[in-house]
Amino acid sequence: MNVAIVKYNAGNIYSVVNALRRLGVEPLLTDNPEQLMKAERVLFPGQGEASNCMRYLKERQLDAVIKDLRQPVLGICIGQQLLCRHSEEGDTDCIGVFDVDVKRFQPQHHQDKVPCMGWNKIVLSGERRERESEGAKERENDLFAGLGENPYVYFVHSYYVPLCEWTVAETQYILPYSAALKKANFQTCQFHPEKSGKVGEAILEQFLR
């Protein structure tokens, strides 16, 4: 399978490369538009600062390329956030696949720490459950198929996507927010599947299918 990972000004990308290699896939790490458009699957992972990441993407016109991709695309961590409309981090206009703004966590109590870091459970949305009941075809395209109720995954982030019409899984830290989004061929995870043990491995394997 021809799998591409978007190369841009973000960290932690090689942990995704290694996770895919463990699944028997040798991904192509690239910022070449033609290679991204030809790939069967595209992953958009990473950790970093939104304005710096978007500057790299815009300088190479990759923001437009990513938005126009028609194959399955998986955004991870800042990849999820950059697929949204705007981020409070650096007052940054993003790619705009999801028409929602990214917010910064605001601690409400002394024990609230930012960034959010560690394991937390995700809750699959009621809307997703309704879609799942529509038939096997939808389940085949579901990253969370077969994971059971409220699986635990690993998060590291200071900014979050509020609950919105594209939320397919949510979690709670200070407030409820989107753990995963889905719109057409775009799926995202705020958490890091490559750091989430067997659950994360199953999510990546499902995406590759």
N, C-alpha and C positions, 0 to 999 in steps of 0.2 A: 504493500500500500504506500502511496505517495503522500507523506504527511509533512507539512511545513510548520515551522514555528517562526513567528514574527520576531525578527531581530531589530531591537530598537534600544533606546536609552533607558533600560530597566535592568534591575538585578534579579537574581534567583532563577534565571531562565534555565541554567544548566541542570538544576534539580528536576525540571520537567523533562529535559532531554534524557537524563538517566532513568527516570520513571518509565518513559516510553521504551527505552532499550530493554528494561526488565520485562516488558511485554512483547519483546521480539520485534520491535519497530525501530528502524534507524531514521530519525527525522532529519529534515533539512532545515538548518537555522539560516534564515535569509531575510534581507530587506529588499530583495529584488521583486518588483511588482509582477513580472511575468511568471516567476516561479510560484508566487503566492496564488495567482489566479489559476495556475495549472494543477495545483495540489488537490488531492481528493479530500483531505481534511486540513484545517488550519487551526493552530492553537495560538492564542494571544495572551501569554502569561506574564508574570513579573511582579516585582516590587519596585517602588520608586516614587518620585515626586511628579505630580500630574503635569505641571507646566513644562518641565524639562522633557518629559516623555512626549508630550504633544508637539513640542518644538521639533524634536527629531522626526516625528511622523510627518508633520506638515512640510518640513524642508525637503522631504523625499516624496511628497504627495501620497504617502501611504495611508493617510486618514481617509482619502477618497477611495483608494483601492480596497481597504478593509470594508468600508460601508457597502461597496458594490459586490462583495463576494457572494456567490450563490451556493457554494458547497457548505457542509457543516463547519461552523466556526465555534470554538470554545474559548471564552475569555475567562482568565483566572486572576483573582485579586485586583491589582490595578487595571488589568485587562478588562474586568467587568466595569470598573468605574469609568475608564476611558471610552467605553461604548455608550455611555450615557450622554446627556446633552451638555452638562456643565458641572464643574467641580469647584467647591469652595476652596480647595487647595490651590493657592496661587491665582484664584479667580480665573479659572481656565475653561475656555470653550473646548468641548471634547468632540467625539466623532458623531454622536447623535443618533445611533441606532435605536436606543431607548430614550423616549422623551421624558426624562426625569433627571433631577439634579442631585449630585452627590454632596452629602453634608459631613461636617466634622462632629465627632462625638463631643458632647458637652457633659462633663461629669456632674452628677446630681448629688452624690454623697462622697464622703471621705474615701470610701473603699473603691470608688470608681477610678480605674487607671486607664490612661490613654498613652500608648496604643492598647487596644484589645489584643490580648495574646494568650493563646492556649486552646484547649479542647472544649467544644461546646456541641450540643445536639442541634440538629436541624429538624424543623417540622414541615412536612409537605403540605402545601396549601390546599384548601378545599376545592379551588378551581382546578388544580391539577388532578385531584381525585375524580372530579367529574369528567375530565378529559380522558382519564385512564379507563373509565367505565364505558367509553365509546367504542373500545375495541382493541384488538391486539396490535394493529398498525401503530396506534399512538403509543402504546407501551414500548414497542420496539425502538421508538425515537426518544425514549425517556431515560435521562441519565441515571435516574434513581430507581429504575425497575429492579425489583428483587432485593432491595437493601433492607426491607423491613421497616418497622416503625422507629422514627426519631433516631437515626444513626448519628454517631459522634464524629466530628471532623475538626481539623486544625485551622485556627484563624490567627492572622497577624495583620492588623490594620488600624489606622486612626480615623479613617473616613468610611462612610457607609452609604448604601443606596436605600432610601426609604421604601416602605411597602408601596407597591404600585400595581397596575393592572398586569404587568409582565412577571410578577413575583410567582415563582413555582415552589420555592422553599424559603422559610424564614427562620430566624433565630433571635435570641434575646441577649442583649448586653446593653445595659442602661435603658434601652428601649427596644421594641421589636423592629427588625429591619430585614431587608432582602438578603438571604443567603445564596439565592440562585434566581436567575432570570431566564426567560425564554421568549423569543419572538422569531417566527419563521425559522430560518436556518441558523440563527444565533442563539447559543446557550452560554450561560456564564455561571461561575462559582466565585463568591467572595472569599471562600476558604481555599486552602491549598490541597487539592486532591493528591498531589505528589508527596505530601507530608502526612497524609491521613490514613496510613496503614492499609489494611485490606479493603476498607470502605472506599478510600480514594482510588486504590488500584482498580476496583470494580467499576467506579465511575469513569475512569479513563478508558478501560476496556470497552465499556458500553458505548462511549463516544466513538471509538475506533470502529465499532460495528456499524 
